[in-house]
Amino acid sequence: MKKVAVIGGGIIGSSWAVVFARSGLQTSLYDHDVESAARISANIRESVQNSIALLTEGDSVDDVVARITISNSLAEAVHDADYIQEAASENLELKQKLFADVAAHAKSTAIFASSTSTYGASLFTRDLAQRERCLVVHPMTPPHLMPIVEVVGAEWTSPEVVKTACTFMEQLGQRPVVLQQEVPGFVLNRLQGALLMEMFELIANGVIRPADADLIISQGLGLRWSVVGPLEGIDLNAPTGIQGYLERYGHIFNEMAQAKGLRPPVDTPLIQTLHHAMRASLELEQLDAKRAWRDQAVAAVQLQLRGMEERT
């Protein structure tokens, strides 16, 4: 990829532009509100300045900003782009129109990606002649700070396009995960939503105050999850790993599910699936070493946070 285009200059679009330009790519950005160019440019500069620690050695804020051009039209932005990232408003009809416009002006070899957090690509690319080159590349906000991206193809998306998009994201320093099928909200928002819905219910029922609910995450689960994922976390919390943990404590999750009228999720097939997945990446004999690494990593995160707090 030598040239990229971003459609939409809001929080997500501007952040994507930083991701691309930070990696040395010439980036065209188009927003339907042409009068907002100065605001978009200012927001981009601020984002680069606030994340200056992530710049490539030898790069300056000015260097990165100079690689981003605000285009006057969508056609101008996309005509020579190898990769196009749509980041417009979450409106299905708008996305259908934008992808049709992109297809009319872009190179036949370009990849068309949407930042949508709601709609599968099948809902807005069905009638495009180039639909096999369309997919969702959904970031966590903002992508110039959060490397995770969900890559989701429609049933007609070329597997090679999915592979190319993932390779491109890795080259940018992002961390792509491929979803095997479209589901509403994808995975990132479904996981976040599950946590928030439980939190909302506990607050509404007077169990906990909002500030304390946030504290449980920022100073508890969030610290752990900043260095290992939830599955890794419970894998490290039992001498025999995730299998032993769920055999001992799985009933807790089943009881919570049953209380909400849901199917109990923890059963033998799930435990075996998770056990094999965890052991494929970390042998049981390596758990102690990984626990030591986790402890050191969490301590390092805390130390960095304390330093940031002292500077505010």
C-alpha positions in Angstrom: 0.0 0.0 0.0 1.4 3.3 -1.0 -1.5 5.7 -0.9 -4.6 5.6 1.3 -7.8 7.6 1.6 -10.1 8.2 4.6 -13.7 9.2 4.1 -15.0 11.2 7.1 -13.1 13.6 9.3 -14.6 13.0 12.7 -13.0 11.3 15.7 -12.5 8.0 14.0 -11.6 9.3 10.5 -9.0 11.8 11.9 -7.5 9.1 14.1 -7.3 6.7 11.1 -5.4 9.4 9.2 -2.9 9.6 12.0 -2.4 5.8 11.9 -1.7 5.8 8.2 0.5 9.0 8.1 2.4 7.8 11.2 3.5 4.8 9.2 4.8 7.0 6.4 1.9 6.8 4.0 0.5 9.6 1.9 -3.1 10.0 3.1 -6.0 11.8 1.6 -8.9 12.7 3.8 -12.3 13.8 2.6 -15.2 15.1 4.7 -18.6 16.1 3.3 -18.4 19.4 5.3 -15.6 21.1 3.3 -15.8 24.1 5.7 -14.4 21.9 8.5 -11.0 21.4 7.0 -9.3 23.7 9.5 -10.9 22.0 12.5 -10.0 18.6 11.1 -6.4 19.6 10.6 -6.2 21.0 14.1 -7.6 17.9 15.6 -5.1 15.7 13.7 -2.2 17.8 14.9 -3.4 17.6 18.5 -3.8 13.8 18.2 -0.2 13.4 16.8 1.2 15.7 19.5 -0.6 13.8 22.3 0.8 10.5 21.0 4.2 11.7 20.1 5.8 8.8 22.0 4.4 6.4 19.3 6.1 8.2 16.4 8.8 6.5 14.4 12.3 7.6 15.5 13.3 10.6 13.5 9.7 11.6 12.7 8.3 14.8 14.0 4.7 16.0 14.4 5.1 18.2 11.4 6.4 15.2 9.3 3.3 13.2 10.1 0.8 16.1 9.6 2.4 16.9 6.2 1.5 13.4 4.9 -2.2 14.1 5.3 -4.0 16.1 2.6 -7.6 17.3 3.0 -9.3 16.7 -0.3 -12.1 18.8 -1.7 -14.1 15.9 -3.1 -14.5 12.2 -2.6 -13.3 11.5 -6.1 -10.1 13.4 -5.6 -9.5 11.6 -2.3 -9.9 8.0 -3.6 -8.9 8.0 -7.3 -5.4 6.7 -6.8 -5.7 5.1 -3.3 -4.7 1.5 -2.8 -6.8 1.3 0.5 -9.8 3.3 1.4 -11.1 3.5 5.0 -14.7 4.8 5.3 -15.4 6.5 8.7 -18.6 8.4 8.1 -21.7 8.5 10.4 -23.4 5.3 11.4 -26.1 5.5 8.9 -26.8 2.5 6.6 -28.2 4.5 3.7 -25.2 6.9 3.9 -22.8 4.0 3.8 -24.6 2.4 0.8 -24.2 5.7 -1.1 -20.6 6.3 -0.1 -19.5 2.8 -1.1 -21.3 3.2 -4.4 -19.5 6.6 -4.9 -16.1 5.1 -3.9 -16.6 2.2 -6.3 -17.3 4.7 -9.1 -14.1 6.6 -8.6 -11.6 4.2 -7.1 -9.1 1.9 -8.7 -10.4 -1.6 -9.5 -7.7 -3.0 -7.3 -8.4 -0.9 -4.2 -9.6 -2.3 -1.0 -12.8 -0.7 0.5 -13.0 -0.9 4.3 -15.7 0.4 6.6 -15.1 1.5 10.2 -18.7 0.7 11.1 -19.4 -0.7 14.5 -23.0 -1.7 13.7 -23.5 -3.0 10.1 -22.0 -6.0 8.4 -20.5 -5.3 5.0 -23.3 -7.5 3.5 -25.8 -4.7 4.3 -24.1 -2.0 2.2 -22.1 -3.7 -0.5 -24.5 -6.3 -2.0 -25.1 -4.4 -5.2 -21.5 -3.3 -5.9 -19.6 -4.8 -8.8 -16.5 -4.8 -6.6 -18.2 -6.2 -3.6 -15.5 -8.9 -3.2 -13.1 -6.1 -2.3 -15.3 -4.7 0.5 -15.1 -5.6 4.2 -15.3 -4.1 7.7 -12.2 -3.0 9.5 -13.7 -1.9 12.8 -11.3 -0.1 15.2 -11.5 0.6 18.9 -11.7 4.3 19.5 -9.3 6.0 18.8 -7.3 3.7 16.5 -4.1 5.7 16.7 -3.9 4.7 20.4 -5.9 1.4 20.4 -4.3 -1.1 18.1 -7.1 -3.7 18.0 -9.2 -3.9 14.8 -11.9 -6.4 13.9 -11.7 -7.6 10.3 -15.0 -8.9 9.1 -15.8 -9.9 5.5 -19.2 -10.5 4.0 -20.0 -13.9 2.4 -18.7 -12.6 -0.9 -15.6 -10.9 0.4 -12.5 -12.4 -1.2 -10.4 -14.3 1.4 -7.3 -12.8 -0.2 -8.7 -9.3 0.5 -9.2 -10.2 4.1 -5.7 -11.6 4.3 -4.2 -8.5 2.6 -6.2 -6.2 5.0 -4.8 -8.0 8.0 -1.3 -7.9 6.7 -1.7 -4.2 6.1 -3.0 -3.5 9.6 -0.1 -5.4 11.1 2.3 -3.3 9.0 0.7 -0.2 10.5 1.2 -1.5 14.0 -2.5 -2.5 14.5 -3.6 -5.9 15.8 -6.2 -7.4 13.5 -8.6 -10.2 14.6 -10.7 -11.9 12.0 -14.3 -12.7 12.8 -15.5 -15.8 11.1 -18.9 -14.4 10.5 -20.9 -11.2 10.7 -22.8 -10.7 14.0 -24.6 -7.5 15.1 -22.2 -5.2 16.9 -19.3 -7.6 16.0 -17.3 -8.8 19.1 -15.7 -5.7 20.6 -19.0 -3.9 21.2 -20.7 -7.1 22.3 -18.1 -7.7 25.0 -18.1 -4.1 26.1 -21.8 -4.1 26.0 -22.1 -7.1 28.3 -19.9 -5.4 30.9 -21.7 -2.1 30.7 -25.2 -3.7 30.8 -24.2 -5.5 34.0 -22.7 -2.3 35.4 -25.8 -0.3 34.5 -28.0 -2.8 36.3 -25.9 -2.8 39.5 -25.8 1.0 39.6 -29.6 1.3 38.9 -30.3 -1.2 41.7 -28.2 0.8 44.2 -25.5 -1.9 44.6 -22.6 0.4 43.7 -22.0 4.1 42.9 -20.9 5.0 39.4 -17.5 6.2 40.4 -16.8 3.0 42.3 -17.9 0.9 39.4 -15.4 2.7 37.2 -12.7 2.2 39.9 -13.3 -1.6 39.9 -12.3 -1.6 36.3 -9.6 1.0 36.2 -7.8 -0.2 39.3 -8.8 -3.9 39.1 -9.9 -5.7 36.1 -8.5 -3.1 33.7 -5.0 -3.3 35.2 -5.0 -7.1 34.7 -6.5 -6.9 31.2 -4.0 -4.3 30.2 -1.4 -7.0 30.0 -3.4 -10.3 29.6 -6.9 -10.9 28.3 -9.7 -12.2 30.5 -9.2 -15.8 29.4 -5.5 -15.6 30.0 -6.3 -14.0 33.3 -8.3 -16.9 34.7 -5.8 -19.3 33.1 -3.1 -17.8 35.4 -5.4 -17.8 38.4 -5.4 -21.6 39.0 -2.6 -24.1 39.4 -3.9 -26.3 36.6 -4.9 -23.4 34.3 -8.3 -22.5 32.8 -9.6 -26.1 33.0 -9.1 -26.3 36.7 -10.5 -22.8 37.2 -13.7 -23.5 35.4 -14.2 -26.9 36.9 -14.0 -25.2 40.3 -15.7 -21.9 39.7 -17.7 -22.3 36.4 -20.9 -22.7 38.4 -20.7 -19.0 39.4 -21.1 -18.0 35.8 -23.8 -20.5 35.2 -25.8 -19.3 38.2 -25.5 -15.7 37.0 -26.7 -16.7 33.5 -29.6 -18.7 34.9 -30.7 -15.8 37.1 -31.1 -13.7 33.9 -32.9 -16.5 32.1 -30.0 -17.4 29.9 -28.5 -20.7 29.0 -25.6 -21.7 31.4 -22.5 -21.2 29.2 -19.9 -23.3 31.1 -20.1 -27.0 30.2 -17.6 -29.7 29.4 -17.3 -28.9 25.6 -16.5 -25.2 26.4 -14.0 -26.1 29.1 -12.2 -28.5 26.7 -12.2 -25.9 23.9 -10.7 -23.3 26.2 -8.2 -25.7 27.7 -6.9 -26.8 24.3 -6.7 -23.1 23.1 -4.8 -22.0 26.2 -2.4 -25.0 26.2 -1.7 -24.5 22.5 -0.2 -21.1 23.3 1.2 -21.8 26.8 2.2 -25.2 28.2 1.1 -25.9 31.7 4.7 -26.0 32.9 5.1 -22.4 31.8 2.3 -20.9 33.9 4.5 -19.9 36.8 6.8 -18.0 34.4 3.9 -16.3 32.7 2.5 -15.3 36.2 5.8 -13.7 37.0 5.7 -11.8 33.7 2.2 -10.7 34.4 3.1 -9.4 37.8 6.1 -7.4 36.5 4.0 -6.0 33.6 1.2 -4.9 35.9 3.7 -3.2 38.2 5.2 -1.4 35.2 1.8 -0.1 34.1 1.1 1.1 37.6 4.4 2.9 37.7 3.7 4.6 34.4 0.3 5.7 35.6 1.7 7.1 38.8 4.2 9.1 36.8 1.4 10.5 34.6 -0.7 11.4 37.6 2.2 13.3 39.2 2.5 15.4 36.0 -1.1 16.5 36.0 
